Amino acid sequence: MLKITDRAQDELKRIMREECTDDSTGIRLGIKGGGCSGFNYVMQFEKEKRDFDTVFNEEHTPIFIDAKSLMYLENMEIDFESDILNSGFKFINPNASKTCGCGTSFSV
């Protein structure tokens, strides 16, 4: 299960409408090695579901997660914050044993 707050959902819709330049239908969410804590969250436009993907949020902006990333992202919440200094997605991941100060890197 993946929880997406209303603020995050609104931002995903805006990104798809204003920034997507191809025929993508959703967002791919995954992880890659790196960052100060071991793993980084990765988001990019995606055209279609791949084999072994799990799809969340199908009724709005679909979010595609591959099987490998899913084990690290299960039960995560995605929020969006915006203030005078910056804005961005916030990942609240119950599987993370440690996160960095910027919130984009984690370890398990």
Contacts in CASP RR format, 6 or more apart in sequence:
PFRMAT RR
TARGET T0000
AUTHOR 0000-0000-0000
METHOD contacts of the structure
MODEL  1
MLKITDRAQDELKRIMREECTDDSTGIRLGIKGGGCSGFNYVMQFEKEKR
DFDTVFNEEHTPIFIDAKSLMYLENMEIDFESDILNSGFKFINPNASKTC
GCGTSFSV
1 56 0 8 1.000
1 74 0 8 1.000
1 75 0 8 1.000
2 56 0 8 1.000
2 57 0 8 1.000
2 63 0 8 1.000
2 65 0 8 1.000
2 73 0 8 1.000
2 75 0 8 1.000
2 76 0 8 1.000
2 77 0 8 1.000
2 78 0 8 1.000
3 75 0 8 1.000
3 76 0 8 1.000
3 77 0 8 1.000
3 78 0 8 1.000
4 12 0 8 1.000
4 56 0 8 1.000
4 57 0 8 1.000
4 60 0 8 1.000
4 63 0 8 1.000
4 77 0 8 1.000
4 78 0 8 1.000
5 77 0 8 1.000
5 78 0 8 1.000
5 79 0 8 1.000
5 80 0 8 1.000
7 79 0 8 1.000
7 80 0 8 1.000
7 81 0 8 1.000
8 78 0 8 1.000
8 79 0 8 1.000
8 80 0 8 1.000
8 89 0 8 1.000
9 57 0 8 1.000
9 60 0 8 1.000
9 61 0 8 1.000
10 80 0 8 1.000
11 80 0 8 1.000
11 88 0 8 1.000
11 89 0 8 1.000
12 27 0 8 1.000
12 57 0 8 1.000
12 60 0 8 1.000
12 61 0 8 1.000
12 63 0 8 1.000
13 60 0 8 1.000
13 61 0 8 1.000
15 27 0 8 1.000
16 24 0 8 1.000
16 26 0 8 1.000
16 27 0 8 1.000
16 45 0 8 1.000
16 61 0 8 1.000
20 45 0 8 1.000
22 45 0 8 1.000
22 47 0 8 1.000
23 47 0 8 1.000
24 45 0 8 1.000
24 46 0 8 1.000
24 47 0 8 1.000
25 46 0 8 1.000
25 47 0 8 1.000
25 48 0 8 1.000
25 62 0 8 1.000
26 45 0 8 1.000
26 46 0 8 1.000
26 61 0 8 1.000
26 62 0 8 1.000
26 63 0 8 1.000
26 64 0 8 1.000
27 43 0 8 1.000
27 44 0 8 1.000
27 45 0 8 1.000
27 46 0 8 1.000
27 61 0 8 1.000
27 62 0 8 1.000
27 63 0 8 1.000
27 64 0 8 1.000
28 42 0 8 1.000
28 43 0 8 1.000
28 44 0 8 1.000
28 45 0 8 1.000
28 46 0 8 1.000
28 63 0 8 1.000
28 64 0 8 1.000
28 65 0 8 1.000
28 66 0 8 1.000
29 41 0 8 1.000
29 42 0 8 1.000
29 43 0 8 1.000
29 63 0 8 1.000
29 64 0 8 1.000
29 65 0 8 1.000
29 69 0 8 1.000
29 73 0 8 1.000
29 78 0 8 1.000
30 41 0 8 1.000
30 42 0 8 1.000
30 43 0 8 1.000
30 65 0 8 1.000
30 66 0 8 1.000
30 69 0 8 1.000
30 73 0 8 1.000
31 39 0 8 1.000
31 40 0 8 1.000
31 41 0 8 1.000
31 42 0 8 1.000
31 68 0 8 1.000
31 69 0 8 1.000
31 72 0 8 1.000
31 73 0 8 1.000
32 39 0 8 1.000
32 40 0 8 1.000
32 42 0 8 1.000
33 39 0 8 1.000
33 40 0 8 1.000
34 40 0 8 1.000
34 105 0 8 1.000
35 100 0 8 1.000
35 104 0 8 1.000
35 105 0 8 1.000
36 100 0 8 1.000
36 105 0 8 1.000
37 96 0 8 1.000
37 98 0 8 1.000
37 99 0 8 1.000
37 100 0 8 1.000
37 105 0 8 1.000
37 106 0 8 1.000
37 107 0 8 1.000
38 105 0 8 1.000
38 106 0 8 1.000
38 107 0 8 1.000
39 72 0 8 1.000
39 105 0 8 1.000
39 106 0 8 1.000
39 107 0 8 1.000
39 108 0 8 1.000
40 104 0 8 1.000
40 105 0 8 1.000
41 89 0 8 1.000
41 91 0 8 1.000
41 104 0 8 1.000
41 105 0 8 1.000
41 106 0 8 1.000
43 89 0 8 1.000
46 62 0 8 1.000
46 64 0 8 1.000
49 55 0 8 1.000
49 62 0 8 1.000
49 64 0 8 1.000
50 64 0 8 1.000
50 66 0 8 1.000
52 66 0 8 1.000
52 67 0 8 1.000
53 64 0 8 1.000
53 65 0 8 1.000
53 66 0 8 1.000
53 67 0 8 1.000
54 64 0 8 1.000
54 65 0 8 1.000
54 67 0 8 1.000
54 70 0 8 1.000
55 62 0 8 1.000
55 63 0 8 1.000
55 64 0 8 1.000
55 65 0 8 1.000
56 62 0 8 1.000
56 63 0 8 1.000
56 65 0 8 1.000
57 63 0 8 1.000
65 73 0 8 1.000
71 95 0 8 1.000
72 93 0 8 1.000
72 95 0 8 1.000
72 108 0 8 1.000
73 93 0 8 1.000
73 95 0 8 1.000
74 95 0 8 1.000
75 94 0 8 1.000
75 95 0 8 1.000
76 91 0 8 1.000
76 92 0 8 1.000
76 93 0 8 1.000
76 94 0 8 1.000
76 95 0 8 1.000
77 91 0 8 1.000
77 92 0 8 1.000
77 93 0 8 1.000
78 89 0 8 1.000
78 90 0 8 1.000
78 91 0 8 1.000
78 92 0 8 1.000
79 89 0 8 1.000
79 90 0 8 1.000
79 92 0 8 1.000
80 87 0 8 1.000
80 88 0 8 1.000
80 89 0 8 1.000
80 90 0 8 1.000
81 87 0 8 1.000
81 88 0 8 1.000
81 90 0 8 1.000
82 88 0 8 1.000
90 103 0 8 1.000
91 103 0 8 1.000
91 104 0 8 1.000
91 106 0 8 1.000
93 99 0 8 1.000
93 106 0 8 1.000
95 108 0 8 1.000
96 106 0 8 1.000
96 107 0 8 1.000
96 108 0 8 1.000
97 106 0 8 1.000
97 107 0 8 1.000
97 108 0 8 1.000
98 106 0 8 1.000
98 107 0 8 1.000
99 105 0 8 1.000
99 106 0 8 1.000
99 107 0 8 1.000
100 106 0 8 1.000
END
